[in-house]
Amino acid sequence: MDNKKKSGQLYRRIIVKLGTSLLTSGTDCLDREIMSGLVNQMAKLHNEGVEILVVSSGAIAAGRYKLGHFRDHRGIPYKHVLASIGQGQLMNIYDQLFSESGITVAQALLSKSDLTDRAGYLNARNTLLALLELKVICIVNENDVVAIDEIKEEKFGDNDNLSAMVANLVDADLLLILSDIAGLYTADPHRDPGASLIPRVDKIDAGITEIVKGTAGSLGTGGMLTKIEAARLATSSGVAVVIADGREPDIITRITAGEKIGTLFPPAAGSLESRKRWMMSGLSTRGKLIVDKGAVEALKKQNRSLLAAGIIRTEGKFQRGDTVDICDPEGNHIGCGITNYNAPDITAIKGVHSKSIADTLGYDYGSEVIHRNNLVIL
């Protein structure tokens, strides 16, 4: 909240999704001038205290251009080759541009299996949140080098969908999807000159979906339909979504400040409320931790992480990355969270100081049994 007050921005943590058609300006190669303008806006917000993650397309387009006369090949293995070549090109440009503002960048390549696996989800979340805390801007992309199109469970399908998953992963306030179109229209504006922009969509229903069918672009894998699907996922997780034209001057800074541009999809619920519904439903709960009164005080009143020293005992069989209930000494349910340790590990380290975890187990996954970022307290 302090960051909002300092920067005057409406949103504290944003995901900026940049589409291939935007980054290439409709050509067959990355447009450095366009990318520079977008990076400068993000750098300005970053220096004002706004937390930013970038989900960037463009790797396959960059690889296709770099490979030159071999670029007419087809097939999934060839896409893997293009992504492998293009990722380096893409990251090199981002690194150079952000470095001009003294900003360090990181890269995260995710596949769907990384997030469907509970431990993988926890690792990805903790890594991205740690990068935000370190003021590093992470460039996220799907791991197209290994993702397989035919096996849908292993692939997000497009970076629109991936951006919504990342927004949910890090509890973002805003998902900003930028391409070469100004937002959602009543019809395809490329074909119908009478199409008008829809400034706000409060509910994504069958009528909205019907409007946008069949609008996929030629360079990118996703059209407006995938953006609507991403908006549906993100808003149900408590994240606001804006679809807008990335070529508009200062588009990122203006939208982050609350200016009404493009199409806004307001969140279906507050992010904390949405997260409570998911974690407190009990559907994903695998066990229980009984904690002492000191831990209850630290969790409920001081917004602290749960440490081993405050745990009295464990109940149930659970693994690292599982969701567990947290109860006070009388058995009252006070919350739940995603654990960094499995049940046998916690049984071994309960009541001990965090510095003694490695000595007790022979390894450690951090000083917190449950980090405050992975806690929901009633």
C-alpha positions as CSV (number, residue, x, y, z in Angstrom):
1,M,0.0,0.0,0.0
2,D,2.9,2.3,0.7
3,N,4.1,2.0,-2.8
4,K,0.7,3.1,-4.1
5,K,0.9,6.2,-2.0
6,K,4.4,7.1,-3.1
7,S,3.9,6.5,-6.8
8,G,0.3,7.8,-7.1
9,Q,-0.5,4.7,-9.1
10,L,-3.8,2.8,-8.8
11,Y,-2.1,-0.6,-9.0
12,R,0.8,-1.9,-6.9
13,R,1.7,-5.1,-8.7
14,I,1.1,-5.6,-12.4
15,I,1.7,-8.2,-15.1
16,V,2.4,-6.7,-18.5
17,K,1.8,-9.2,-21.3
18,L,3.4,-8.2,-24.6
19,G,2.1,-9.9,-27.8
20,T,4.1,-10.9,-30.9
21,S,2.2,-8.6,-33.2
22,L,3.1,-5.7,-31.0
23,L,6.8,-6.5,-30.5
24,T,7.3,-7.1,-34.2
25,S,5.1,-4.2,-35.4
26,G,3.5,-6.6,-37.8
27,T,6.9,-7.4,-39.4
28,D,8.9,-10.6,-39.3
29,C,11.4,-9.4,-36.7
30,L,11.5,-7.7,-33.3
31,D,11.0,-3.9,-33.4
32,R,13.6,-2.5,-31.0
33,E,12.1,1.0,-31.1
34,I,8.7,-0.3,-30.0
35,M,10.3,-2.4,-27.3
36,S,12.4,0.5,-26.1
37,G,9.3,2.6,-25.6
38,L,7.5,-0.1,-23.6
39,V,10.6,-0.8,-21.5
40,N,11.0,2.9,-20.7
41,Q,7.5,3.1,-19.4
42,M,8.0,0.0,-17.2
43,A,11.3,1.4,-15.9
44,K,9.6,4.6,-14.9
45,L,6.9,2.7,-13.0
46,H,9.5,0.4,-11.5
47,N,11.5,3.4,-10.1
48,E,8.2,4.7,-8.6
49,G,7.7,1.5,-6.6
50,V,5.3,-0.4,-8.8
51,E,6.1,-4.1,-9.0
52,I,6.2,-5.5,-12.5
53,L,6.4,-8.9,-14.2
54,V,6.6,-9.2,-18.0
55,V,5.1,-12.1,-19.9
56,S,6.6,-11.7,-23.4
57,S,5.9,-13.4,-26.6
58,G,8.2,-12.9,-29.6
59,A,10.8,-15.7,-29.1
60,I,9.6,-17.9,-32.0
61,A,9.3,-14.8,-34.3
62,A,12.9,-13.8,-33.3
63,G,14.2,-17.3,-34.0
64,R,12.5,-17.5,-37.3
65,Y,14.1,-14.2,-38.4
66,K,17.5,-15.2,-37.1
67,L,17.4,-18.5,-38.9
68,G,16.8,-16.8,-42.2
69,H,16.3,-19.1,-45.3
70,F,15.5,-22.1,-43.1
71,R,12.4,-20.4,-41.6
72,D,9.9,-22.1,-44.0
73,H,10.2,-25.4,-42.1
74,R,7.1,-26.6,-40.3
75,G,6.3,-28.8,-37.3
76,I,6.7,-28.9,-33.5
77,P,10.4,-29.8,-33.4
78,Y,11.1,-26.8,-35.6
79,K,9.1,-24.6,-33.3
80,H,11.3,-25.8,-30.5
81,V,14.4,-24.9,-32.5
82,L,13.0,-21.4,-33.2
83,A,12.2,-20.8,-29.5
84,S,15.6,-22.0,-28.5
85,I,17.3,-19.5,-30.9
86,G,14.8,-16.7,-30.3
87,Q,14.8,-16.8,-26.5
88,G,18.4,-15.6,-26.4
89,Q,17.7,-12.8,-28.9
90,L,14.6,-11.7,-27.0
91,M,16.3,-11.6,-23.6
92,N,19.4,-9.9,-24.9
93,I,17.3,-7.0,-26.1
94,Y,15.4,-6.8,-22.8
95,D,18.6,-6.9,-20.8
96,Q,20.1,-4.1,-22.9
97,L,17.1,-1.9,-22.7
98,F,16.4,-2.3,-18.9
99,S,20.1,-1.9,-18.2
100,E,19.9,1.6,-19.5
101,S,17.7,2.5,-16.5
102,G,19.9,0.5,-14.1
103,I,17.4,-2.3,-13.8
104,T,18.4,-6.0,-13.5
105,V,16.3,-8.5,-15.4
106,A,15.7,-12.2,-14.9
107,Q,14.2,-14.9,-17.1
108,A,11.6,-17.6,-16.1
109,L,10.6,-20.3,-18.5
110,L,7.4,-22.1,-17.3
111,S,5.5,-25.1,-18.6
112,K,2.0,-26.0,-17.4
113,S,3.4,-29.0,-15.5
114,D,5.5,-26.7,-13.4
115,L,2.3,-25.2,-11.9
116,T,0.1,-28.2,-11.8
117,D,2.6,-30.0,-9.6
118,R,2.2,-28.6,-6.1
119,A,5.9,-28.4,-5.3
120,G,6.6,-26.8,-8.7
121,Y,3.8,-24.2,-8.1
122,L,5.4,-23.3,-4.7
123,N,8.8,-23.1,-6.2
124,A,7.7,-20.8,-9.1
125,R,5.6,-18.6,-6.7
126,N,8.4,-18.2,-4.2
127,T,11.0,-17.5,-6.9
128,L,8.8,-14.8,-8.6
129,L,8.0,-13.2,-5.3
130,A,11.6,-13.2,-4.3
131,L,12.6,-11.5,-7.6
132,L,9.9,-8.8,-6.9
133,E,11.3,-8.2,-3.4
134,L,14.8,-7.8,-4.9
135,K,13.5,-5.2,-7.4
136,V,14.3,-7.4,-10.3
137,I,12.1,-7.4,-13.4
138,C,11.4,-11.0,-14.5
139,I,10.7,-11.8,-18.2
140,V,8.4,-14.8,-18.2
141,N,7.7,-17.0,-21.2
142,E,6.4,-20.5,-21.8
143,N,9.1,-23.1,-22.1
144,D,8.5,-23.6,-25.8
145,V,11.7,-25.6,-26.2
146,V,10.2,-28.6,-24.3
147,A,6.4,-27.9,-24.3
148,I,4.4,-30.1,-26.6
149,D,1.5,-28.7,-28.5
150,E,-0.4,-32.0,-28.9
151,I,-0.3,-32.8,-25.2
152,K,-2.5,-29.9,-24.0
153,E,-1.9,-30.7,-20.4
154,E,1.8,-29.9,-20.8
155,K,1.2,-26.6,-22.6
156,F,-0.5,-23.3,-21.7
157,G,-1.3,-22.9,-25.4
158,D,-0.5,-19.2,-25.6
159,N,1.1,-16.4,-23.5
160,D,-2.3,-14.8,-22.9
161,N,-3.3,-17.8,-20.8
162,L,0.2,-18.0,-19.2
163,S,0.0,-14.3,-18.2
164,A,-3.3,-15.0,-16.4
165,M,-1.7,-18.0,-14.6
166,V,1.2,-15.8,-13.5
167,A,-1.1,-13.0,-12.3
168,N,-2.9,-15.6,-10.1
169,L,0.5,-17.0,-9.0
170,V,1.8,-13.8,-7.6
171,D,-1.5,-12.1,-6.5
172,A,-1.2,-9.3,-9.0
173,D,-3.5,-6.3,-8.9
174,L,-3.6,-5.8,-12.7
175,L,-3.0,-7.9,-15.8
176,L,-2.3,-5.6,-18.8
177,I,-2.6,-7.4,-22.1
178,L,-1.0,-5.3,-24.9
179,S,-1.2,-6.1,-28.6
180,D,-2.0,-4.2,-31.8
181,I,-5.7,-3.8,-31.1
182,A,-7.3,-1.2,-28.8
183,G,-9.4,-3.7,-26.9
184,L,-12.6,-5.7,-27.3
185,Y,-14.9,-4.4,-30.1
186,T,-18.5,-5.2,-30.9
187,A,-17.1,-6.8,-34.1
188,D,-13.8,-7.4,-35.8
189,P,-12.6,-3.8,-36.5
190,H,-10.3,-5.1,-39.3
191,R,-13.4,-6.3,-41.2
192,D,-16.2,-4.1,-39.9
193,P,-15.6,-0.3,-40.0
194,G,-18.7,0.1,-37.9
195,A,-17.3,-1.9,-35.0
196,S,-17.1,0.1,-31.7
197,L,-14.9,-0.4,-28.7
198,I,-16.4,-1.9,-25.5
199,P,-14.9,0.0,-22.6
200,R,-15.9,-2.3,-19.8
201,V,-17.0,-5.9,-19.5
202,D,-18.4,-6.8,-16.1
203,K,-19.3,-10.4,-17.0
204,I,-17.7,-12.7,-19.6
205,D,-20.7,-14.6,-20.9
206,A,-21.5,-16.6,-24.1
207,G,-22.4,-13.3,-25.9
208,I,-18.9,-11.9,-25.3
209,T,-17.3,-15.1,-26.4
210,E,-19.3,-15.2,-29.6
211,I,-18.1,-11.7,-30.6
212,V,-14.5,-12.6,-30.6
213,K,-14.4,-16.0,-32.2
214,G,-12.1,-16.4,-35.2
215,T,-9.8,-13.4,-34.6
216,A,-6.4,-15.1,-34.2
217,G,-3.5,-13.2,-35.6
218,S,-1.0,-14.5,-38.2
219,L,2.2,-14.1,-36.2
220,G,1.0,-14.8,-32.7
221,T,-0.7,-17.9,-31.5
222,G,-3.6,-16.1,-29.8
223,G,-6.3,-13.7,-31.0
224,M,-8.9,-11.9,-29.0
225,L,-10.6,-15.2,-28.0
226,T,-7.5,-16.3,-26.0
227,K,-7.3,-12.8,-24.4
228,I,-10.9,-13.2,-23.2
229,E,-10.1,-16.7,-21.9
230,A,-7.2,-15.2,-20.0
231,A,-9.4,-12.3,-18.7
232,R,-11.9,-14.9,-17.4
233,L,-9.2,-16.8,-15.5
234,A,-7.6,-13.7,-14.1
235,T,-10.7,-11.9,-13.0
236,S,-12.0,-15.0,-11.2
237,S,-8.8,-14.9,-9.2
238,G,-9.4,-11.3,-8.1
239,V,-7.2,-9.6,-10.8
240,A,-8.3,-6.7,-12.9
241,V,-7.6,-7.0,-16.6
242,V,-7.2,-4.4,-19.3
243,I,-6.8,-5.2,-23.0
244,A,-5.3,-2.3,-24.9
245,D,-3.2,-1.2,-27.9
246,G,0.5,-1.2,-26.9
247,R,1.3,1.3,-29.5
248,E,-0.6,4.1,-27.7
249,P,1.8,6.7,-26.2
250,D,2.6,6.0,-22.5
251,I,-0.1,3.3,-22.5
252,I,1.4,1.4,-19.5
253,T,1.9,4.4,-17.3
254,R,-1.5,5.8,-18.1
255,I,-3.4,2.6,-17.4
256,T,-1.5,1.9,-14.3
257,A,-2.5,5.4,-13.1
258,G,-6.1,4.6,-13.6
259,E,-6.8,6.2,-17.0
260,K,-9.6,4.5,-18.9
261,I,-8.1,3.1,-22.0
262,G,-8.9,-0.1,-23.9
263,T,-11.3,-2.6,-22.3
264,L,-11.5,-3.1,-18.6
265,F,-12.5,-6.4,-17.0
266,P,-13.0,-5.7,-13.3
267,P,-12.1,-8.5,-10.8
268,A,-14.9,-10.8,-9.8
269,A,-13.7,-10.6,-6.2
270,G,-11.0,-9.1,-4.1
271,S,-7.7,-11.0,-4.5
272,L,-7.6,-12.0,-0.8
273,E,-11.2,-13.1,-0.9
274,S,-10.6,-15.2,-4.0
275,R,-7.5,-16.8,-2.5
276,K,-9.4,-17.6,0.7
277,R,-12.1,-19.4,-1.4
278,W,-9.4,-21.5,-3.0
279,M,-7.3,-22.3,0.0
280,M,-10.0,-22.5,2.7
281,S,-12.3,-24.7,0.6
282,G,-10.6,-27.8,2.0
283,L,-10.4,-29.4,-1.4
284,S,-6.6,-29.1,-1.5
285,T,-6.0,-29.6,2.2
286,R,-3.7,-32.6,3.0
287,G,-3.0,-32.3,6.7
288,K,-3.0,-30.1,9.8
289,L,-0.5,-28.2,11.9
290,I,-1.2,-27.4,15.6
291,V,0.7,-24.3,16.7
292,D,1.3,-22.7,20.1
293,K,-0.1,-19.4,21.4
294,G,3.0,-17.4,20.4
295,A,2.7,-18.6,16.8
296,V,-1.0,-17.7,16.8
297,E,-0.2,-14.2,18.0
298,A,2.6,-13.9,15.3
299,L,0.3,-15.1,12.5
300,K,-2.9,-13.2,13.4
301,K,-1.6,-9.9,14.7
302,Q,1.9,-9.5,13.3
303,N,1.5,-10.9,9.8
304,R,4.5,-13.2,10.3
305,S,5.5,-16.5,8.7
306,L,5.0,-19.7,10.5
307,L,8.3,-21.0,12.0
308,A,9.2,-24.5,13.2
309,A,9.6,-23.2,16.8
310,G,5.9,-22.4,17.0
311,I,4.6,-25.8,15.9
312,I,3.4,-28.3,18.5
313,R,2.5,-31.3,16.3
314,T,1.4,-32.4,12.8
315,E,-1.6,-34.4,11.8
316,G,-2.1,-36.3,8.5
317,K,0.3,-37.2,5.7
318,F,1.3,-34.4,3.4
319,Q,4.2,-33.4,1.2
320,R,6.1,-30.3,0.6
321,G,3.9,-27.9,-1.5
322,D,0.6,-29.3,0.0
323,T,-2.0,-27.1,1.6
324,V,-2.4,-27.7,5.3
325,D,-4.8,-26.3,8.0
326,I,-3.4,-24.4,10.9
327,C,-5.0,-24.7,14.3
328,D,-4.4,-23.2,17.8
329,P,-3.7,-25.4,20.9
330,E,-7.4,-25.8,21.5
331,G,-8.0,-27.1,18.0
332,N,-9.6,-23.9,16.6
333,H,-9.0,-23.4,12.9
334,I,-7.1,-20.2,12.4
335,G,-6.1,-20.5,8.7
336,C,-4.2,-22.5,6.2
337,G,-1.1,-22.3,4.0
338,I,1.3,-24.0,1.6
339,T,4.0,-25.8,3.5
340,N,7.7,-25.8,2.6
341,Y,8.3,-29.2,4.4
342,N,6.6,-32.5,4.5
343,A,5.0,-34.1,7.6
344,P,8.0,-36.2,8.7
345,D,10.3,-33.2,8.3
346,I,8.0,-31.0,10.4
347,T,7.7,-33.7,13.1
348,A,11.5,-33.7,13.3
349,I,11.9,-29.9,13.5
350,K,8.8,-28.8,15.4
351,G,9.8,-26.6,18.4
352,V,13.3,-26.0,17.2
353,H,14.9,-22.7,16.1
354,S,15.0,-22.0,12.4
355,K,18.8,-22.0,12.4
356,S,18.8,-25.6,13.6
357,I,16.7,-27.0,10.7
358,A,19.7,-27.8,8.5
359,D,21.5,-29.5,11.4
360,T,18.4,-31.6,12.3
361,L,17.4,-32.6,8.7
362,G,20.7,-32.4,6.9
363,Y,19.1,-29.9,4.5
364,D,16.6,-27.1,4.6
365,Y,14.1,-25.4,2.3
366,G,14.2,-22.1,4.1
367,S,13.7,-20.8,7.6
368,E,9.9,-20.7,7.3
369,V,7.7,-23.8,7.5
370,I,5.0,-21.6,5.8
371,H,6.0,-18.3,4.3
372,R,3.6,-15.4,5.0
373,N,3.1,-15.0,1.2
374,N,1.6,-18.6,1.2
375,L,-0.7,-18.1,4.3
376,V,-4.3,-17.2,4.6
377,I,-5.4,-16.4,8.2
378,L,-9.0,-16.1,9.3
